[in-house]
């Protein structure tokens, strides 16, 4: 598998000089902010899914879900100052604010923004509209490891140097909650950091975290991203803590986990072919003390990666329609390493093969179908799921 990863990144580098498509960064937020034609811009995206498990000799009901419906609004106060927000309904009945930040542009190379923002890690967390990725469901690396959709409150700077095709982002944000007001730990081997996302909902801050990313898109068709996230988790036990009480301070310290996460992602497009890959690695410090105090099984290191290829078979016959078969392999392991005293769980080391088809009859609309084959080290055989769905982006 290591040879496959190395071959993928080498092949992207080898052919990048022949790319013919500018893959500069664009997503819903950047599109609304960059529209100077009017004060108020409205957009959105939606996803409706069906999934069912295929089992030999057994019958399973299909699960159908309006996974998300998002309404986005961007308002331009002046040529340089904008506000963007996204309000999301998940599974019909859950309401979240996905983004809400104020942006002021000094020039192309420097903008300041503050509010609820997406953490720039990997591909999908920023580019998560259903027309932006293959497959009915988002890659599991971007669900289990990253975890999408990851957003927190903070402030920082962003900008781009168009002449060399370089974009940067750097923010200070509140981190994951590892120990909440309910007196329970939130991080573990199964969900990793996912249950610790504060998402701007009465978030609390005990230590700021650093999030940064560099994106290079100076070669036609190629985009490379390098991201980092560093800091400590947030613990409710530090609130009103008497600094002179060493016992309470030690207990509070046991509820904090240090996180150092790095990510590398590559996207390449050439003559109807599309290749993308992503590698995420994170190391947790103080996880042994955290597990002992919260009776959890958080790993000391996690990793995840995927490689995906697709091709638009209607490239020569239609300028408005796309038909994209794709194949993706991904691996993720939330117990890549564990501390002494924590039992490594094979069920957290997973391989997945996903193959399917996406039909785009118009820009911003897609019909999808795929099969997902999943097998952990604890499984004797693959578990297969059949998925279908629709996605829109406008």
C-alpha positions as CSV (number, residue, x, y, z in Angstrom):
1,X,0.0,0.0,0.0
2,X,2.9,2.4,0.7
3,X,4.1,1.7,-2.9
4,X,0.6,2.7,-4.2
5,X,0.7,6.0,-2.3
6,X,4.2,6.8,-3.5
7,X,3.2,6.0,-7.1
8,X,0.2,8.2,-6.9
9,X,2.0,11.3,-5.7
10,X,4.9,10.7,-8.2
11,X,2.5,10.3,-11.1
12,X,0.7,13.6,-10.2
13,X,4.0,15.4,-10.1
14,X,5.2,13.9,-13.3
15,X,2.2,14.9,-15.4
16,X,1.4,18.2,-13.8
17,X,3.3,20.3,-16.4
18,X,0.9,19.1,-19.1
19,X,-2.3,20.1,-17.3
20,X,-4.9,22.1,-19.2
21,X,-7.4,23.2,-16.6
22,X,-7.0,25.9,-13.9
23,X,-8.0,24.3,-10.6
24,X,-7.8,27.4,-8.5
25,X,-9.8,27.3,-5.2
26,X,-13.5,28.0,-5.4
27,X,-16.3,27.0,-3.0
28,X,-19.6,28.3,-1.9
29,X,-18.1,30.8,0.5
30,X,-15.5,32.2,-1.8
31,X,-18.0,32.4,-4.7
32,X,-20.5,34.5,-2.6
33,X,-17.8,36.8,-1.2
34,X,-16.2,37.4,-4.6
35,X,-19.5,38.4,-6.3
36,X,-19.3,42.2,-6.6
37,X,-22.4,42.6,-8.8
38,X,-24.8,43.1,-5.9
39,X,-25.0,43.7,-2.2
40,X,-26.8,40.5,-1.2
41,X,-26.0,37.1,-2.6
42,X,-27.9,33.9,-1.8
43,X,-27.0,30.3,-2.6
44,X,-27.1,26.9,-1.1
45,X,-26.7,23.2,-1.5
46,X,-28.7,20.1,-0.6
47,X,-28.2,16.3,-0.4
48,X,-30.8,13.5,-0.3
49,X,-29.5,9.9,0.2
50,X,-30.5,6.3,0.2
51,X,-28.3,3.6,1.6
52,X,-28.8,-0.1,2.3
53,X,-26.6,-3.0,3.4
54,X,-26.3,-6.0,1.2
55,X,-26.2,-9.3,3.2
56,X,-26.1,-12.8,1.9
57,X,-29.3,-14.6,2.9
58,X,-30.7,-11.5,4.7
59,X,-33.0,-8.7,3.8
60,X,-32.3,-5.2,5.0
61,X,-34.5,-2.0,4.9
62,X,-33.1,0.9,3.1
63,X,-32.3,4.1,5.0
64,X,-33.5,7.3,3.3
65,X,-32.5,10.8,4.5
66,X,-32.5,14.4,3.6
67,X,-28.9,14.6,4.9
68,X,-28.6,18.3,4.7
69,X,-30.2,21.4,3.3
70,X,-28.0,24.6,3.5
71,X,-29.0,28.2,2.8
72,X,-26.0,30.5,2.3
73,X,-26.1,34.3,2.3
74,X,-23.3,36.8,1.6
75,X,-23.7,40.5,2.2
76,X,-21.3,43.1,0.9
77,X,-21.2,46.2,3.2
78,X,-18.5,47.8,1.0
79,X,-16.1,46.8,-1.7
80,X,-13.8,45.4,1.0
81,X,-16.1,44.3,3.8
82,X,-18.4,41.2,3.6
83,X,-20.3,38.9,5.8
84,X,-21.0,35.3,5.0
85,X,-23.3,32.8,6.8
86,X,-24.5,29.3,6.1
87,X,-27.5,27.9,8.0
88,X,-27.8,24.1,7.7
89,X,-30.7,21.7,8.4
90,X,-29.4,18.1,9.0
91,X,-31.7,15.1,8.8
92,X,-34.7,17.5,8.5
93,X,-34.9,18.3,12.2
94,X,-31.4,19.4,13.3
95,X,-30.5,23.1,12.8
96,X,-26.9,24.4,12.8
97,X,-25.0,27.4,11.7
98,X,-22.2,26.1,9.5
99,X,-20.3,29.4,8.9
100,X,-20.8,33.0,10.1
101,X,-17.8,35.3,9.7
102,X,-17.0,38.9,8.8
103,X,-14.3,39.4,6.2
104,X,-12.3,42.6,5.4
105,X,-10.0,42.6,2.4
106,X,-7.0,45.0,2.5
107,X,-5.7,43.7,-0.8
108,X,-5.4,40.4,-2.6
109,X,-2.6,39.3,-0.4
110,X,-4.2,40.1,3.0
111,X,-7.7,39.8,4.4
112,X,-8.8,39.6,8.0
113,X,-11.8,37.5,9.1
114,X,-13.4,36.6,12.4
115,X,-16.4,34.5,13.4
116,X,-17.4,30.9,12.9
117,X,-15.1,29.5,10.2
118,X,-14.3,26.2,8.6
119,X,-11.0,24.7,9.6
120,X,-8.8,24.3,6.5
121,X,-7.8,20.7,6.7
122,X,-7.9,18.2,3.8
123,X,-10.2,18.7,0.8
124,X,-13.8,18.0,1.8
125,X,-14.0,20.2,5.0
126,X,-13.8,23.3,2.8
127,X,-15.2,21.9,-0.4
128,X,-18.1,19.8,1.0
129,X,-20.9,20.7,-1.4
130,X,-22.3,17.4,-2.8
131,X,-21.4,18.3,-6.4
132,X,-17.8,18.8,-5.4
133,X,-16.9,15.2,-4.6
134,X,-17.6,11.7,-6.1
135,X,-19.8,9.2,-4.2
136,X,-23.0,9.6,-2.4
137,X,-21.4,9.9,1.0
138,X,-18.3,11.9,1.9
139,X,-15.0,9.9,2.2
140,X,-14.8,8.3,5.6
141,X,-11.3,9.9,6.2
142,X,-13.1,13.2,6.1
143,X,-15.8,11.9,8.5
144,X,-13.7,10.0,11.0
145,X,-10.3,11.7,11.1
146,X,-10.7,15.4,10.0
147,X,-13.8,15.5,11.0
148,X,-16.0,17.2,8.4
149,X,-17.8,19.5,8.8
150,X,-15.3,21.0,11.3
151,X,-15.8,24.6,12.2
152,X,-15.0,26.7,15.2
153,X,-15.0,30.3,16.3
154,X,-11.8,32.3,15.8
155,X,-10.0,35.0,13.8
156,X,-7.1,35.2,11.4
157,X,-5.7,36.1,8.0
158,X,-6.0,34.8,4.5
159,X,-4.8,35.9,1.1
160,X,-3.5,34.9,-2.2
161,X,-0.6,35.7,-4.5
162,X,-2.2,35.2,-7.9
163,X,1.0,35.5,-9.9
164,X,2.5,32.5,-8.3
165,X,-0.7,30.6,-7.6
166,X,-0.4,30.5,-3.8
167,X,-3.1,30.9,-1.2
168,X,-2.6,30.9,2.6
169,X,-4.9,30.8,5.7
170,X,-3.9,31.2,9.3
171,X,-6.3,31.3,12.2
172,X,-6.5,31.2,16.0
173,X,-9.6,29.3,17.0
174,X,-11.1,27.6,20.0
175,X,-10.3,23.9,20.1
176,X,-12.2,20.6,20.6
177,X,-14.0,20.1,23.9
178,X,-12.4,17.0,25.5
179,X,-14.2,17.4,28.9
180,X,-17.6,19.1,29.0
181,X,-19.9,20.7,31.6
182,X,-21.6,17.4,32.1
183,X,-18.4,15.9,33.6
184,X,-17.8,13.5,30.8
185,X,-15.0,12.9,28.3
186,X,-15.9,13.3,24.6
187,X,-12.9,11.8,22.8
188,X,-12.4,8.1,22.1
189,X,-11.2,5.5,19.7
190,X,-14.5,5.1,17.9
191,X,-15.3,8.7,17.0
192,X,-11.9,10.2,17.6
193,X,-12.4,14.0,17.8
194,X,-15.9,14.2,16.3
195,X,-17.9,14.4,19.5
196,X,-15.6,17.2,20.7
197,X,-16.5,19.7,18.0
198,X,-18.0,22.8,19.6
199,X,-19.4,24.2,16.3
200,X,-20.0,27.6,17.8
201,X,-22.7,26.5,20.1
202,X,-22.0,28.1,23.5
203,X,-18.3,27.3,22.9
204,X,-15.8,27.7,25.7
205,X,-12.1,28.5,25.4
206,X,-9.3,27.4,27.8
207,X,-6.4,27.5,25.3
208,X,-6.3,28.8,21.7
209,X,-5.4,26.5,18.8
210,X,-3.5,27.3,15.6
211,X,-4.9,26.3,12.2
212,X,-3.0,27.1,9.0
213,X,-2.9,25.9,5.3
214,X,-1.0,26.7,2.1
215,X,-2.6,25.9,-1.3
216,X,-0.6,25.9,-4.5
217,X,-2.6,26.1,-7.8
218,X,0.0,27.7,-10.1
219,X,0.0,24.9,-12.6
220,X,-3.0,24.2,-14.9
221,X,-5.2,21.5,-13.5
222,X,-3.1,20.9,-10.3
223,X,-3.8,21.9,-6.7
224,X,-1.7,20.9,-3.7
225,X,-2.6,21.7,-0.1
226,X,-0.5,21.4,3.1
227,X,-2.4,22.0,6.3
228,X,-1.6,22.0,10.0
229,X,-3.5,22.1,13.3
230,X,-1.8,22.4,16.6
231,X,-3.0,23.0,20.2
232,X,-4.7,21.7,23.3
233,X,-8.3,20.6,23.7
234,X,-10.6,22.6,25.9
235,X,-11.8,21.4,29.3
236,X,-14.6,22.8,31.4
237,X,-12.7,21.8,34.5
238,X,-10.5,24.9,34.1
239,X,-13.4,27.2,34.6
240,X,-13.1,29.0,38.0
241,X,-10.1,26.9,38.8
242,X,-8.1,27.9,41.9
243,X,-4.5,28.1,40.6
244,X,-3.1,27.4,44.1
245,X,-4.9,24.1,44.3
246,X,-2.4,21.7,42.9
247,X,-4.7,18.7,43.2
248,X,-7.5,20.3,41.2
249,X,-4.9,21.6,38.7
250,X,-3.5,18.1,38.1
251,X,-7.0,16.7,37.7
252,X,-7.8,19.4,35.1
253,X,-4.6,18.8,33.3
254,X,-5.7,15.1,33.0
255,X,-8.7,16.2,30.9
256,X,-6.6,17.9,28.2
257,X,-5.2,16.3,25.1
258,X,-2.6,17.9,22.9
259,X,-3.3,17.6,19.2
260,X,-0.8,17.9,16.3
261,X,-2.5,17.2,13.0
262,X,-0.9,17.6,9.5
263,X,-2.6,17.0,6.1
264,X,-1.5,16.8,2.5
265,X,-4.0,16.8,-0.3
266,X,-3.5,16.7,-4.1
267,X,-6.1,17.2,-6.9
268,X,-5.3,16.9,-10.6
269,X,-7.4,17.3,-13.7
270,X,-6.4,16.5,-17.3
271,X,-8.5,15.8,-20.4
272,X,-11.5,14.5,-18.5
273,X,-9.3,12.5,-16.0
274,X,-9.5,13.6,-12.4
275,X,-7.2,12.2,-9.7
276,X,-7.3,13.2,-6.0
277,X,-5.6,12.0,-2.9
278,X,-5.3,12.9,0.7
279,X,-3.1,11.9,3.7
280,X,-3.9,12.9,7.3
281,X,-1.7,12.1,10.3
282,X,-2.4,13.3,13.9
283,X,-0.6,12.7,17.2
284,X,-2.1,13.1,20.6
285,X,-0.1,14.0,23.7
286,X,-1.3,13.3,27.3
287,X,-3.7,10.6,25.9
288,X,-2.6,8.1,28.6
289,X,-3.6,10.4,31.4
290,X,-6.8,11.4,29.6
291,X,-7.8,7.7,29.1
292,X,-7.1,6.9,32.7
293,X,-9.1,9.8,34.0
294,X,-12.1,9.5,31.6
295,X,-12.0,5.7,31.2
296,X,-11.7,6.2,27.4
297,X,-9.7,4.5,24.7
298,X,-8.3,7.4,22.7
299,X,-5.3,6.5,20.5
300,X,-2.0,8.3,20.8
301,X,-1.8,8.6,16.9
302,X,-4.3,8.3,14.1
303,X,-3.9,8.2,10.3
304,X,-6.0,8.1,7.2
305,X,-5.6,8.4,3.5
306,X,-7.4,7.9,0.2
307,X,-6.7,7.7,-3.5
308,X,-9.4,8.3,-6.1
309,X,-9.7,8.4,-9.9
310,X,-12.6,9.4,-12.2
311,X,-13.2,10.1,-15.8
312,X,-15.9,12.1,-17.6
313,X,-16.9,9.7,-20.4
314,X,-19.1,12.4,-22.0
315,X,-16.2,14.8,-22.4
316,X,-16.1,14.5,-26.3
317,X,-19.9,14.4,-26.8
318,X,-21.4,17.1,-24.5
319,X,-20.3,20.4,-23.0
320,X,-23.1,20.6,-20.5
321,X,-23.4,17.0,-19.3
322,X,-20.9,14.9,-17.3
323,X,-20.9,11.2,-16.6
324,X,-18.2,10.3,-14.2
325,X,-17.4,6.7,-13.1
326,X,-15.0,6.6,-10.2
327,X,-13.0,4.3,-7.9
328,X,-11.7,5.2,-4.5
329,X,-9.6,3.3,-2.0
330,X,-9.3,4.6,1.5
331,X,-7.7,3.5,4.8
332,X,-8.2,5.0,8.3
333,X,-7.0,3.9,11.7
334,X,-7.9,5.7,14.9
335,X,-5.7,3.3,16.9
336,X,-2.6,3.7,14.7
337,X,-0.7,3.9,17.9
338,X,-1.9,3.6,21.5
339,X,-0.4,4.2,24.9
340,X,0.6,1.4,27.4
341,X,-2.5,0.5,29.2
342,X,-4.8,1.0,26.2
343,X,-5.7,-2.1,24.2
344,X,-5.4,-1.6,20.5
345,X,-8.7,-2.3,18.7
346,X,-8.4,-3.9,15.3
347,X,-12.0,-2.7,14.5
348,X,-10.7,0.8,14.3
349,X,-8.3,0.0,11.4
350,X,-10.5,0.0,8.2
351,X,-10.1,-0.4,4.5
352,X,-12.8,0.7,2.1
353,X,-13.3,0.4,-1.6
354,X,-15.9,2.7,-3.2
355,X,-16.9,2.6,-6.9
356,X,-19.8,4.3,-8.6
357,X,-21.2,6.7,-11.1
358,X,-22.2,10.4,-11.0
359,X,-24.3,12.0,-13.7
360,X,-24.3,15.8,-13.9
361,X,-27.1,16.9,-16.3
362,X,-26.3,20.6,-15.6
363,X,-23.8,22.6,-13.7
364,X,-24.7,22.4,-10.0
365,X,-26.9,19.2,-10.1
366,X,-25.9,15.6,-9.8
367,X,-27.4,12.1,-9.6
368,X,-25.2,9.5,-7.8
369,X,-25.0,5.8,-7.2
370,X,-22.2,3.7,-5.7
371,X,-21.2,0.6,-3.9
372,X,-19.1,0.8,-0.7
373,X,-17.1,-2.3,0.5
374,X,-15.8,-2.0,4.1
375,X,-13.6,-4.3,6.0
376,X,-11.8,-3.7,9.3
377,X,-9.0,-5.9,10.7
378,X,-11.6,-7.4,13.1
379,X,-13.9,-8.5,10.2
380,X,-13.6,-11.8,8.4
381,X,-15.1,-10.4,5.2
382,X,-16.2,-7.2,3.5
383,X,-19.5,-5.5,4.4
384,X,-21.1,-4.1,1.3
385,X,-23.4,-1.1,1.1
386,X,-25.4,0.2,-1.9
387,X,-25.9,4.0,-2.0
388,X,-27.9,6.4,-4.2
389,X,-28.7,10.1,-4.0
390,X,-29.0,13.5,-5.5
391,X,-27.0,16.7,-4.8
392,X,-27.5,20.3,-5.8
393,X,-25.3,23.4,-5.5
394,X,-26.4,27.0,-6.5
